[in-house]
Amino acid sequence: MGASMELHTVNAQGSVDSKNCVDEVGKTPHVIESELPSAGQRDAQALARLGKKPVLKRRFSFIAMLGFTCTVLVTWEVIPIIYTTGLTNGGTAGFAYSYLFALAGSLSLFTVLGEMASIAPTSGGQYHWTFMLAPVSCRKFFSYIMGWLVICGWQALVASSAYLSANLILALVTMNNPAYTPTQWQGTLLYWALMGMAILGNLYSSTILPKVEFFVLALHILGFFAFLIPMVYMSPQKNTSTEVWTEFNNGGDWPTMALSVCVGLIGSVFANNGTDCAVHMAEETKGADFVIPWCVVATSALNGMLGLGTLLSLLYVTTDIEAVIESPTGQLGFPFMQVVLDSVGSYPGATVMISIVIAMFIFAVIAFLATASRIVFAFGRDKGLPFWQTMAKVHPKTAIPNYAIYVLTGVACLVGIINIGSATAFNIILSIGISSLYSSYTITEALLLWRRVRGDIRKPSEMAGYTWQANELVWGPFHIPGVLGIALNAWAVCYGTIVIIFCFFPSEVSPDAAHMNWACLITAVVIFFAVAYYLVYAKKVYQGPVVEISPYQIS
């Protein structure tokens, strides 16, 4: 691949302005060549193939991005928080088997996601891919709806991570002081404080964030052993393998045990959700079309195995689930704290171990906000949002989308006010996190499957000497060819469909308002709003991903 690119200027409508690209007679186009540094050549060309100019600074290497994605997934740290969900619907055996199923499904789903990231390494991710893969007749509309689903899903994850972190802190205080009773307004204040920390971390430590991720990755891995080894080794009692691998539970009173296990599957899905964060940071990653897919796969595998280790350890050391649920921290929704305390028999020791989990969640809030802001920036750049001119702006010195960060933080803080009056209402709003993101994964991968079966995606070797058009469907360097790729893609779509179905189920057959799963309603509201706004206004402005630079010739 040669070092030259043909670059044309583009006007506000996205068409090529050739006034600087013709000779003095005004008839013959000529090529403006830009000799790019070897390190940035592939990244600039990858963006040029998508019609985009490089705006954000590429600060992340493979290891830094691996640390970033591990920070977002925090799989082993999430397992202790959600493990009673799997025990209620599934029991120890059902939880173990459903987690293995979720791990296999997530690996396949995110591997296929990596293929799409290699084709089009852009911060827009799913909505950009939908535009490239969907039929021409409807790609603009579906791309627009997809953009809103992804943004709302990540906005919910930003708020969820801060909310969980705040409540973890309050629960830890309660563990050390059982006489203390936390209130919702205290949780909301902590929530706002964590959001303030997240915005400061994104605005003023952006240049050192990749270096910080090295530390976070080390804490993530070493913290796993620091949490697990004392808990397992010092636990006075353990369940037998027969109890762990053969005992099922149908706590939700579902008609069959199999259905109960499927409902409990969502806890495992939540623990392995969010790997597309790497995709949305693609324009800040060196060698993105190669590094991002491998980060996605490596993160899914690494976090999945660490999560499995944590899950099995908890299943073996939790001998009396009713007692830990009735404990002071169990009443607050975090019975794992009592499990840790019972295992090590030391308040200081248990506090240190639980503090590792809390620290990782706080780092996750910063990473969630960073990820969400890049999606807002990208969708604003493509005129998909109200006030898109402002949303697409980046700081001239730091190259960070400041206004996107401000808006996301502001929305999260406003939503947090609801928690003061009703934790149930607050959780209803946050319920969209899994449903919207898995809808985006599954729909885009179904479109990819359709295209690959039709043979619509070309090999890079077929493009030699060809003048590229923006958003050409060409396989990237990360690609699983042939029948194996089709089979993996098909399984990923099936898995995603299963998740979408069961993420709308409540935890029990006859739930009250506090235990109802409102994800279906909130997802429908988001789609309704997006469709209404599109029909009223956006269809006049949003034309799909804006082409900022012209096609170019690859030699």
Residue pairs with C-beta under 8 A, 6 or more apart in sequence:
1 41
1 42
1 45
1 554
1 555
2 554
2 555
3 35
3 36
3 38
3 41
4 31
4 33
4 34
4 35
4 553
4 555
5 33
5 34
5 36
5 44
5 45
5 48
5 552
6 31
6 32
6 33
6 550
6 551
6 552
6 553
7 32
7 34
7 48
7 549
7 550
7 552
8 16
8 17
8 18
8 20
8 21
8 32
8 549
8 550
9 16
9 17
9 19
9 20
9 21
9 549
10 16
10 17
10 546
10 547
10 548
10 549
10 550
11 17
14 51
14 543
14 546
14 547
14 548
15 547
16 550
18 29
20 32
21 29
21 30
21 32
21 550
22 28
22 29
22 30
23 30
31 553
36 44
39 286
40 54
40 58
42 287
42 289
43 54
43 58
43 121
43 286
43 287
43 288
43 289
44 54
45 552
45 554
46 121
46 288
46 289
46 476
47 53
47 54
47 121
47 122
47 283
48 468
48 549
48 552
49 120
49 468
49 470
49 471
49 472
49 474
50 120
50 122
50 128
50 470
50 471
50 545
51 470
51 471
51 545
51 546
51 547
51 548
51 549
52 122
52 283
52 545
52 548
52 549
53 548
53 549
54 283
55 283
55 381
55 394
55 399
56 123
56 283
56 284
56 374
56 394
56 399
56 400
56 401
57 284
57 398
57 399
58 283
58 284
58 285
58 286
58 288
59 206
59 207
59 209
59 210
59 284
60 68
60 210
60 213
60 281
60 284
60 285
60 286
60 291
61 210
61 285
61 286
61 291
62 287
62 291
62 294
62 295
63 213
63 214
63 217
64 210
64 211
64 213
64 214
65 210
65 213
65 278
65 281
65 285
65 291
65 292
65 295
66 213
66 217
66 295
66 298
66 299
66 302
67 213
67 214
67 215
67 216
67 217
67 220
68 209
68 210
68 213
68 216
68 277
68 278
68 281
68 367
68 370
69 275
69 277
69 278
69 295
69 296
69 299
70 216
70 217
70 220
70 299
70 302
70 303
71 213
71 216
71 217
71 220
71 360
71 363
71 364
71 366
71 367
72 274
72 275
72 277
72 364
72 367
72 368
72 371
73 271
73 272
73 273
73 274
73 275
73 299
73 300
73 303
74 220
74 303
74 360
74 361
74 364
75 271
75 272
75 303
75 304
75 306
75 307
76 220
76 224
76 227
76 303
76 306
76 307
76 309
76 310
77 223
77 356
77 357
77 360
77 361
78 270
78 271
78 307
79 271
79 307
79 310
79 311
79 314
80 310
80 314
80 334
80 336
80 339
80 340
80 357
81 164
81 168
81 333
81 334
81 336
82 267
82 270
82 271
83 95
83 267
83 311
83 314
83 315
83 336
84 321
84 325
84 335
85 264
85 266
85 267
85 507
86 94
86 95
86 98
86 99
86 264
86 267
86 268
87 95
87 249
87 251
87 264
87 318
87 321
88 249
88 251
88 252
88 264
88 507
89 249
89 250
89 251
89 252
89 254
89 260
89 261
89 263
89 264
89 507
90 97
90 98
90 248
90 249
90 260
90 261
90 264
90 265
91 247
91 248
91 249
91 250
92 239
92 243
92 244
92 245
92 247
92 249
92 315
93 244
93 245
93 246
93 247
93 248
94 248
94 249
94 257
94 260
94 261
94 264
95 264
95 267
95 268
95 311
95 315
96 244
96 245
96 311
96 312
96 315
97 261
98 261
98 262
98 264
98 265
98 268
99 268
99 271
99 307
99 308
99 311
100 308
101 265
101 268
102 265
102 268
102 269
102 271
102 272
103 268
103 272
103 304
103 307
103 308
104 495
105 491
105 492
105 495
105 496
105 498
105 499
106 269
106 272
106 275
106 300
106 304
106 495
107 297
107 300
107 301
107 304
108 488
108 491
108 492
108 495
109 441
109 445
109 492
109 495
109 496
110 275
110 276
110 296
110 297
110 299
110 300
111 296
111 297
111 300
111 480
111 488
111 492
112 445
112 448
112 488
112 489
112 492
113 275
113 276
113 279
113 296
113 441
113 444
113 445
114 292
114 293
114 294
114 296
114 297
114 478
115 293
115 448
115 475
115 476
115 478
115 479
115 480
115 485
116 129
116 444
116 445
116 448
117 125
117 278
117 279
117 282
117 288
117 289
117 292
117 293
117 296
117 476
117 478
118 289
118 290
118 292
118 293
118 475
118 476
118 477
118 478
118 479
119 129
119 132
119 289
119 457
119 473
119 474
119 475
119 476
120 128
120 129
120 132
120 471
120 476
121 279
121 282
121 283
121 285
121 288
121 289
121 292
121 476
122 128
122 282
122 283
122 378
122 545
123 279
123 280
123 281
123 282
123 283
123 374
123 375
123 377
123 378
124 147
124 280
124 375
124 378
124 379
124 382
124 545
125 150
125 276
125 279
125 280
125 282
125 375
125 378
126 146
126 147
126 149
126 150
126 276
126 279
126 440
126 441
126 443
126 444
127 143
127 144
127 146
127 147
127 150
127 379
127 382
127 384
127 440
128 143
128 378
128 382
128 471
128 545
129 444
129 447
129 448
130 139
130 142
130 143
130 146
130 443
130 444
130 447
131 139
131 140
131 142
131 143
131 471
131 544
131 545
132 139
132 471
132 473
133 139
133 444
133 447
133 448
133 450
133 451
133 473
134 142
134 143
134 447
139 544
140 539
140 542
140 543
140 544
141 534
141 539
142 443
143 544
143 545
144 384
144 530
144 534
144 538
144 539
144 542
145 527
145 530
145 531
145 534
146 440
146 443
146 444
147 375
147 379
147 382
147 384
148 384
148 526
148 527
148 529
148 530
149 436
149 437
149 439
149 440
149 523
149 526
149 527
149 530
150 375
150 436
150 437
150 440
151 372
151 375
151 376
151 379
151 385
152 432
152 436
152 526
153 432
153 433
153 434
153 435
153 436
153 437
153 440
154 280
154 368
154 371
154 372
154 375
154 437
155 372
155 408
155 411
155 412
156 429
156 430
156 431
156 432
156 433
156 436
157 274
157 368
157 372
157 433
157 437
158 198
158 365
158 368
158 369
158 372
158 408
158 412
159 412
159 415
159 416
159 429
159 430
160 430
160 433
161 361
161 364
161 365
161 368
162 191
162 194
162 195
162 198
162 365
162 412
162 416
163 187
163 191
163 416
163 419
163 426
163 430
164 361
165 190
165 191
165 194
165 358
165 361
165 362
165 364
165 365
166 187
166 188
166 190
166 191
166 193
166 194
167 182
167 187
167 332
167 333
167 334
168 334
168 354
168 357
168 358
168 361
169 190
169 358
170 182
170 186
170 187
170 190
170 332
171 182
171 329
171 332
171 333
171 334
171 337
172 329
172 337
172 351
172 354
172 355
172 358
173 180
173 182
174 180
174 181
174 182
174 328
174 329
174 332
175 328
175 329
175 337
175 338
175 341
175 347
175 350
175 351
175 354
176 347
176 351
178 328
182 332
184 419
184 420
184 421
184 423
185 420
187 419
188 416
188 417
188 419
188 420
191 416
191 419
192 413
192 416
194 362
194 365
195 365
195 369
195 409
195 412
195 413
195 416
197 362
197 365
197 366
198 365
198 366
198 368
198 369
198 409
199 369
199 405
199 406
199 409
201 209
201 366
201 369
202 209
202 366
202 369
202 370
202 373
202 400
202 405
203 398
203 400
203 402
203 405
205 212
206 398
206 400
207 398
209 366
209 370
216 360
216 363
219 356
219 359
219 360
219 363
220 360
221 306
223 356
223 357
223 359
223 360
224 306
224 309
224 310
226 353
226 356
227 310
227 340
227 353
227 356
227 357
228 309
228 310
228 313
230 343
230 344
230 349
230 353
231 313
231 317
231 339
231 340
231 343
231 344
231 353
232 313
232 316
232 317
232 343
234 343
234 344
234 345
235 316
235 317
235 342
235 343
236 342
236 343
236 345
237 317
237 319
238 316
238 317
238 319
239 315
239 316
239 317
239 318
239 319
244 312
244 315
244 316
248 257
248 260
248 261
249 260
250 257
250 260
251 260
251 508
252 260
252 263
252 506
252 507
252 508
252 509
253 508
253 509
253 510
254 260
254 263
254 509
262 498
262 502
262 505
263 502
263 505
263 507
265 498
265 499
265 502
266 434
266 499
266 502
266 503
266 505
269 434
269 438
269 499
269 503
270 433
270 434
271 307
272 300
272 303
272 304
272 307
273 433
273 434
273 437
273 438
274 368
274 371
274 437
275 296
275 299
275 300
276 296
276 437
276 440
276 441
277 367
277 368
277 371
278 285
278 292
278 295
278 296
278 299
279 292
279 296
280 371
280 372
280 374
280 375
280 378
281 292
281 370
281 371
281 374
282 288
282 292
283 374
284 374
285 291
285 292
285 295
289 476
289 477
289 478
290 476
290 477
290 478
293 476
293 478
294 478
314 336
314 339
317 339
317 343
318 324
318 339
321 335
323 338
324 330
324 335
324 336
324 338
324 339
324 342
325 331
325 335
327 335
327 337
327 338
328 338
329 335
329 336
329 337
329 338
330 337
330 338
337 350
337 354
340 350
340 353
340 354
341 347
341 350
343 350
344 350
344 353
369 405
369 408
369 409
372 404
372 408
373 400
373 401
373 404
373 405
373 408
374 401
374 404
376 385
376 391
376 401
376 404
376 407
376 408
377 391
377 392
377 394
377 401
377 404
379 385
379 388
379 391
380 387
380 388
380 389
380 390
380 391
380 392
380 404
381 388
381 391
381 392
381 546
382 388
382 542
382 544
382 545
382 546
383 541
383 542
383 543
383 546
384 538
384 542
385 391
386 533
388 541
390 403
391 401
391 403
391 404
391 407
392 401
393 401
393 402
393 403
394 400
394 401
394 402
395 401
395 402
415 426
415 429
416 426
418 425
418 426
418 429
419 426
424 513
424 514
427 518
428 518
428 521
428 522
429 522
431 517
431 518
431 519
431 522
432 519
432 522
432 523
432 526
434 499
434 503
434 519
435 500
435 503
435 504
435 519
435 520
435 522
435 523
436 523
436 526
438 496
438 499
438 500
438 503
439 500
439 523
441 496
442 493
442 496
442 497
442 499
442 500
445 489
445 492
445 493
445 496
446 493
448 489
449 486
449 489
449 490
449 493
451 457
451 473
452 485
452 486
452 489
453 486
456 473
457 473
457 474
457 475
458 472
458 473
458 474
458 475
459 474
459 475
460 474
460 475
460 476
462 474
463 472
463 474
463 554
464 554
465 553
465 554
465 555
466 553
466 554
467 551
467 552
467 553
468 551
468 552
468 553
468 554
469 551
470 545
470 547
470 551
471 545
479 485
480 488
503 517
503 519
504 517
504 519
504 520
505 517
506 515
506 516
506 517
507 515
507 517
508 515
511 517
534 542
